[in-house]
Amino acid sequence: MRRYVFLAAALAAMCVPAAAAKNPGGGPGFDGAKREIYKTVGDVKLTIDIFTPPGHKPADKRPSSAKATAGRPAAVFFFGGGWNGGSVRQFAPHCAYLASRGMVAMVADYRVKSRQKTTPFECVKDGKSAVRWIRTNAGRLGVDPKRIAAGGGSAGGHVAAAAGTVPGLEEDGEDRAVSPVPNALLLFNPVYDNGPKGYGYSRVKDRYKEISPMHNIRKGMPPAIVFLGTRDKLIPVATAKAFQAKMEAVGSRSELRLYEGQGHGFFNARAFRKKKGVSEYYVKTVRQMDLFLASLGWLEGEPTLGKDAGAAADKAGSR
């Protein structure tokens, strides 16, 4: 298993901060990525870091099949932190990897309690704004507006899942003709039940039905893949299975990958935690994410991260 960790470490190295930024939420910039502002609320400017494949041009089309539409598939990730804080660094390694596979991948900052004194409702509004911004700027970015995935971990997974399921919670002044709904969901131990027995109920209380992905599943939900450790103390396995069942009941694809004995945040690259190297579970979950995107026709070929691990890694979390 140690044989392929160095491959992931090399990808994480691509995400070393390049320069300090004024926006504390956006954190430092990243080598090889371009930073733009996707939203301004009062004096708050929310940034998005864009990782593109080598030699990417806006006119590129991927994959190179007859069914491909203009632009490459894209993904935007939201950091975890209980809607209280967090860093865009968390999913930079994921973005670097997806860019190496031909996607345009992004990490988006969003408002949180510690920095902007906001509630989870503003977090969801920002998540929707980010997806809408990508779709609005798809031509300029070289992105296919019909192939945009949203992902994230924990509260960031909630932001992504809510963008895909929750109606309403739209920012005033935005073009409602442009959909903020992603075309696929990449969810890492996501918070998706905000009901009385779920996570974060004390923050949203009687408004939980407005913001809880679990309570807004209906026909037409985007396909999703979920990664969860069986010893996660915040997100029970039963909750994950209930979400999967509800998604399948309305005809939407929902894959659940469980990782035995793992806790909350098990999927993170060690580089995000200021440790050397990358964890084996980062490798395993990224491989599964790659295979999921390939099954949608968004990627071609086999995963390039840890491919020498073979079937053992591919079977991880197959329950």
C-alpha positions, 0 to 999 in steps of 0.5 A: 500500500505504501507503494502508491502513497508517493503518487498522491504526495506529488499531487498534494505538492502541487497545492502548496500555497504560492502567496498570501491573500487579503481574504482570510476565508480564501486563504493563500493562493495555489501554484498553478491555479487562478483566483477570481472573485465569484461573489461580493456581499457588502465588503466581503469578497468571496474567492474561487481558485481554479485548477485547469488541465495543462494547456487548457483552452476555453474552446477545449472539449472533453471527453472527446466523444461525439456526445461531448458538448462545448467545454470540459466537465468541472467540479467545485468543492466546499471546505468543512468546519461546521459552518464556523470556519475552515480553509479552501486548502482542504480540497486543493489536492482533489482539485489538482488531481482532477485537473490532471485528469482533464477536468476544471476543478475549483475550491470556493470560499464561503461565509462562515460564523467565525469570519462573517458572523453568518448562519448555515443559511448564508453558507448554502446561499454562497454554495448556490452562488458559486455553482451559478457563477461557474455556469454563467461563466462556463464559456469563458472558463472552458466548462460544460454548463451541463457537467458541473459537480459540487462536492465538499466535506462535512459542512462543506458536503452539506453546502454541496448537497443543499445546492443539489436538493434544497429549493430557495435560499437564493441570493438576492440580485442573482439571475434566477434563469441560471440554475444553481443546481449541480449535475453531480454530487461528490460528498465526503462525510456530508451533513445532510440531515438537519432535522431534530435528530440530525446534525446542526438542528440547534443552529437552524431549529424550526427552519430545518426543512428549508436547509436539510438535504434529507428533507428535500429529496425529490425526483430529478436529484443529481447523482451522488457518491458519498464517502463515510467512515463507519465510526464517524461520531457526527454522521451515523451510517444509518443516516447515510443509508437513509439518504441513499434509500430516499435518493433511490426511491425517487429514481436518482443514483446514490452510491454509498462508500463505507470505510470500516473503522474510520472517523470523521475527516478520514479522507483528508490528505495529510498535507491539509493537516500540515503533515507530510505525505497523503493518507491511504484513504485520500488515495482510496476515496479519490480513486472511487471519485474518479471511477464515479465521474468516469461512469458518468462519462466525464472522465476517460481511462483508468484513475491515475492515482494509485493505479498500482494498488489495483483491485484492492483500492477499487473495492474499498468501501464497496458496501 
